[in-house]
Amino acid sequence: MPMGGTDPEVKVYACNAGSLKTETQHILKDTRIGTAMEIPIPFLVIRHAKEWIAFDTGCNGETAGDPVGYWGEDLAKKFWPVIGPDQEFTQAIRPLGLRPADLKAVILSHGHLDHAGAIEDLRATDVPIYVQKVELAAIREVVATQRMGTVYIPRDFRYLQELNIREVEGVFDIFGDRSVIAFPTPGHTPGHQSLYVKPSVGNAFIYAADALYTLESMEKSIPPALAADYPATMQNVHWLKLEDLAGVTVVPSHDPEYWSRRAWAPAELVP
């Protein structure tokens, strides 16, 4: 979707999709065991000229009413959703004047419950949903087996065949002008991807998604508690730390302290 002439205006917004009540050891491996922690669930919405995209979708709204029934008892014991009626995906983008059908595209960092949970909101649209090929394979396995007990939730994908799913492999320059680029950061899941964004105002930044839960993980080299491949995940953490030391802004996905200092949409995100 390249555009010629003057560079298009690029603005970034962080939508508040609620939170998960958990304990620190479920976020930072073997750290402050038994300490209560409530982590935010953000997703990004980006305006590029007159086009809008979303990066992730948050949880499915049904989880707020019956977490045990939707996720299973074991998972709900570790992560308890706190999702207000205005924080489910369709409602969360309304302050920006958007409906799901208004989006040019949705990009999924990965298929976990707090990132891909609301993709069914796009069922009545033709909006493309971009997923790394290896991540889509993991999602399709969950759909085929209906396996519970992982952070991939079968019910999140019950309408997968009705959605406009698009596979990508490797780096994906979303608008063709290097302003918004999704790129693989496997480790947390096989096909996890993060996002590079260059807003019109301010410095470019990396939204790590679940390649980095918290800044503490990066600063102290603490492994995340959940990873499909721990060595690959730690490689991402070390690389992000290098970027941070080199002056690149790195935005974590679930850092309570970080997000408590940021404004939610409809205010612009200032990383």
DAGIGI-V922300 format. One record per run of one state. SS is the DSSP state (H for helix, E for strand, L for the rest). FROM is the first residue (numbers start at 0). LEN is the number of residues. If there is no record, write none. Layout:
SS:FROM:LEN + SS:FROM:LEN
This chain:
L:0:9 + E:9:14 + H:23:3 + L:26:1 + E:27:1 + L:28:7 + E:35:13 + L:48:2 + E:50:5 + L:55:5 + H:60:4 + L:64:2 + H:66:5 + L:71:1 + H:72:6 + L:78:1 + E:79:3 + L:82:6 + H:88:4 + L:92:1 + H:93:3 + L:96:3 + H:99:3 + L:102:2 + E:104:3 + L:107:11 + H:118:4 + L:122:5 + E:127:5 + H:132:13 + L:145:8 + H:153:4 + L:157:2 + H:159:3 + L:162:1 + E:163:5 + L:168:3 + E:171:2 + L:173:6 + E:179:5 + L:184:8 + E:192:5 + L:197:7 + E:204:5 + L:209:5 + H:214:6 + L:220:3 + E:223:1 + L:224:5 + H:229:16 + L:245:3 + E:248:4 + L:252:3 + H:255:5 + L:260:11
